[in-house]
Amino acid sequence: MFFNSHINRRGMVKAGLASVASGLVGIPKTYAAIRPKAKGETKVVYLGGDQLHNGLGQSQSLRGCFAPAGWRFLWATDARFLTPEFISDADLLIITRWGGGIQGWSPEPIVEVPPSSDGYMSDELEETIIDNVTNRGMGFMALHCTIWTPDKPRFMELLGIKPMMHGPVQTVHMHNFNQNHPISQGIGDFDLAEDENFGVELINKSAVPLYESTGADDKRHDIAGWCLENGKGRIVGLAAGHSHTAWRDPSYRKLYWRGAHWAMNRDIPPEG
């Protein structure tokens, strides 16, 4: 048996929930249950999931994609957990979040009243990301709707872009891959069904386009993937990913794998 026969399961669950609830009131600054980063370990932190996007599916797809690299993958759905202390030793931060009213996480087992917003993106988180990327050299990947945070001009400046809102959910044609960049070289045209055609205008002169996209329905043609170096850090933006089709697509998963290595300024091994 997994549990000691002398432990009452109901009591244990009640005690555990009470502990969790009491420990997360106000969202603490430190988390004793999360072990410190080990020497030589690669710490990847992922913030993803909201009422419009399947965070569990995203997290599992990325976890599986990166598994061959042996990295430690930590996922949060509430932005308040991404404190300066928690991010201070991250090698790579990945976010799939739009800058609107996103409900926060609740410690309660049954929720009748939806939790309040988790405050994404707070001024503190914006400053923390900028500081860790530009001054410490942390890698950063902005996936899908993360580009849509127009009320945070400093964050947009970090990404080196001006965002363009998507049109209808549609099949999106991915094409014109940059064959001179290690993230996108060797990748040919392909389609992603049930996606959103987000686009960007590159405003940082050092930003490098990785690929373009065209919506099957709205016919809009955009730059949808890019990368740049900003200060000591590297940033990769991949704008597709509204539904599971992108997260499971072999060609798009190559971009995740390669982009993560490039963002951490590491050699890119063959995809696992």
Secondary structure, 3 states (H helix, E strand, C coil): CCCCCCCCHHHHHHHHHHHHHHHCCCCCCCCCCCCCCCCCCCEEEEEECECCECHHHHHHHHHHHHHHHCCEEEEECCHHHCCHHHHCCCCEEEEECCCCCCECCCCCCCCCCCCCECCCCCHHHHHHHHHHHHHHCCEEEEEHHHHCCCCCHHHHHHHCEEEECCCCCEEEEEECCCCCCCCCCCCCCEEEEEECCCEEEECCCCCEEEEEEEECCCCCEEEEEEEEEECCEEEEEECCCCCHHHHHCHHHHHHHHHHHHHHCCCCCCCCC
